[in-house]
């Protein structure tokens, strides 16, 4: 069960990472992306990383 949660948190973080990467690429190619979208994406990336690190035992 712990491994399932660990895998779920890792997948959530990797998904957030891919979404953030795509948003940054879009910003690079098209300056119409609002910086608040980038900020929200970065916040989501941070939250998913914190959750994953807690699950694997890194405070």
C-alpha positions as CSV (number, residue, x, y, z in Angstrom):
1,X,0.0,0.0,0.0
2,X,2.8,2.4,0.8
3,X,4.4,1.7,-2.6
4,X,1.1,2.5,-4.3
5,X,0.9,5.9,-2.6
6,X,4.6,6.5,-3.4
7,X,4.0,5.7,-7.0
8,X,0.9,7.9,-7.1
9,X,2.7,10.9,-5.7
10,X,5.6,10.4,-8.0
11,X,3.3,10.2,-11.0
12,X,1.5,13.4,-9.9
13,X,4.8,15.2,-9.6
14,X,6.0,14.0,-13.0
15,X,2.7,15.1,-14.5
16,X,3.0,18.5,-13.0
17,X,6.6,18.7,-14.2
18,X,5.5,17.9,-17.8
19,X,2.7,20.5,-17.7
20,X,5.1,23.1,-16.4
21,X,7.6,22.3,-19.0
22,X,5.0,22.6,-21.7
23,X,3.9,25.9,-20.3
24,X,7.4,27.3,-20.3
25,X,7.9,26.1,-23.9
26,X,4.7,27.9,-24.8
27,X,5.9,31.0,-23.1
28,X,9.2,30.8,-24.9
29,X,7.4,30.5,-28.3
30,X,4.5,32.8,-27.6
31,X,4.6,35.6,-25.1
32,X,0.7,35.5,-24.8
33,X,1.0,33.1,-21.9
34,X,0.3,35.0,-18.7
35,X,2.9,34.9,-16.0
36,X,0.3,34.1,-13.4
37,X,-0.3,30.8,-15.3
38,X,3.4,30.1,-15.0
39,X,3.4,31.0,-11.3
40,X,0.4,28.7,-10.6
41,X,2.1,25.9,-12.5
42,X,5.3,26.3,-10.5
43,X,3.3,26.3,-7.2
44,X,1.6,23.0,-8.3
45,X,5.0,21.6,-9.1
46,X,6.3,22.5,-5.7
47,X,3.3,21.0,-3.9
48,X,3.6,17.7,-5.7
49,X,7.3,17.5,-5.0
50,X,6.7,18.2,-1.3
51,X,4.1,15.5,-1.1
52,X,6.4,13.0,-2.8
53,X,9.3,13.8,-0.6
54,X,7.1,13.4,2.5
55,X,6.0,9.9,1.3
56,X,9.6,8.7,0.7
57,X,10.7,10.1,4.1
58,X,12.5,13.3,3.3
59,X,11.1,16.1,5.4
